[in-house]
Amino acid sequence: MSLYDIPLRTLAGEATSLADHKGKALLIVNVASKCGLTPQYAGLERLQERYASRGFTVLGFPCNQFAGQEPGGAEEIQTFCSTTYGVTFPLFEKIDVNGEGRHPLYARLTETADAEGEAGDITWNFEKFVISPDGAVSARLRPRVDPESDEAIAAIEAVLPA
């Protein structure tokens, strides 16, 4: 099963999948509203604005597994993201990224190693995965890697559709 076939739900609870984004470069991020890294939403939105016309989108997956830093419901998350950071990129339902209840999407993503060769569990909020237009995971960026860092920009630009 490809990443595009894994069933997902939008933040509004509607059934969907990554198939809607097939052929695009993606940045998949587990997000949280009450984290020290939450200001990364601003950089993620700037990436969305900068690269959307080139076949790119950020996809946010709220997660409450790290110190309870995403306690809100769907409406609360949507309101926070849009009013505080002007988020326009798609957000999905709150999921688990680690443990027995790990979402199948993250079961696949966490098989990918980062630049140091480390795969496995998500370490904190705002861990990022760059997905190529053919659905391959091309880079894993740990939470403290700023979304607008040279490392992140290079990883995104390397997979933008022609």
N, C-alpha and C positions, 0 to 999 in steps of 0.2 A: 504494500500500500504506500502510495506517495504522500508527501505532506499535503498535497491538494485534496486527497480523499478523506482526510481525518475530519469527522463531524465536529463542528463548532457552534457556538451560539453568540449572537451579537450581544452587546450590553443590554439591548432592549428585549433579549430573550428569543430572538428569531433564529431558526435553524439556518446555518450557512456553512461554508468551508473556505479554504484558501483558494479554491478553484476560481473564485471571482477575481483573484489577483494573479492568475497564471500569466506568465509572460512579463511580469514586472519584477524589478528588484525590490526586495522587502527587508525591513528591519523589524524583527519581532522582539518585543521588550516586555518583561514582566514589570508592572508599574504599581506604585502605591502613593496615596495622597498625603500621608503623614510621616514621611521618611526624610532623613537628612539629604537624600539624593533627589527628592521630589522636584527641586528646581531644574533637573534635567528635562522635565517636560518642555521647558522653554526652548532648549536646544533641539529636542526632538521635533517640535513644531516648526522651527526654522529649517531643519532638514526637509521636512515635508514640503514646505513652501519652496525651498530652493530646487528640489529634485522632482517634484510631482510631474512636471511637464515632460520629464525625461523617462517616465515609466517607472517611478519609484513610489513606495508608500511605507510609512511607519504603521505598525499594527501593535496596539497596546493590550496587554492581558493583565488586568488587575489581579493581585494576589495578596492574601492576608496571612501568609505563612511566616513572615519575618517580623517578630515583635508586635503583631497585631496592627501593622501600619496601614492597612486598608480595611477599616472596619465598616465602612458605609455600604449601603445598598446601591443598586444600579443607578437610580435617579440622583442620589447624592454624589456618586462618582462622576457622572456625566456633568452635573452642574459645576462641581469643583473644577474639573478639567477645562470646561469651556469658559467659565467666568474668570478663573485665576490665571490660566495659561493660554487661553484662546485655542485650545486643541481642536483641530479639524480632522485629524487622522482617525481611522476606525478604532473603536474600543470594543472589546469582547467581554463576555460574562466573566465574573471572578472565578478563578480556577486555582487548583493546587499545582505547583510546579515540582514538588518533591514528595517523597514518601509513597505510602500505599495508594493514596488517592490521586497520584500524579496524573495529570491529563495526558492522553495519548500523544498530543502534539509535543509536549515537553519530554515524554519518554523518548521520542525520536531526537529532539534537539539536544538533550543532555548527553547523547552518544558522541557528540562533536567535541573535540579538544580545543582549548584556547591556544594562544601563541606559545605558551610554555609547555604544551602537550598534555594539559590536564583536562580530562573529560569529567563527567559525573554531575552530581547535584548542583543546582543553582545555589550560588553562595549568598545572594542578597537581592533586594529589589534592584531593578534597572540593569539586569544582565541582558546583553543584546546579542542577537543572532542575525547575521547578514545572509539572506537567501537569494540565490541567483534566479534569473527568469525561468530556468528549467526546473526549479524546485530543489536544487542542491544547497546544503548549508555550506557556505563558503568561508565564514568567519564567526568566531565566538569572542565577544568582547565583554570582559568582566564589568561588574557594576560601577567601579570607580573610573572606568574609561569614559571620558566626556563624549557625548554624542557628536560634538563638533571638533573633536581632536583630530590631529593629522592621521592617526591610526584608523579612526572610524571613517573619516572622509575617504581615505585611500581604499578601504575595504568596500565601501558603497560604490565609489566611482569605478572600481574594478569590475563590477557586475551590472552596471547600468546597461539596459538594452541599447543596441546600436541605433 
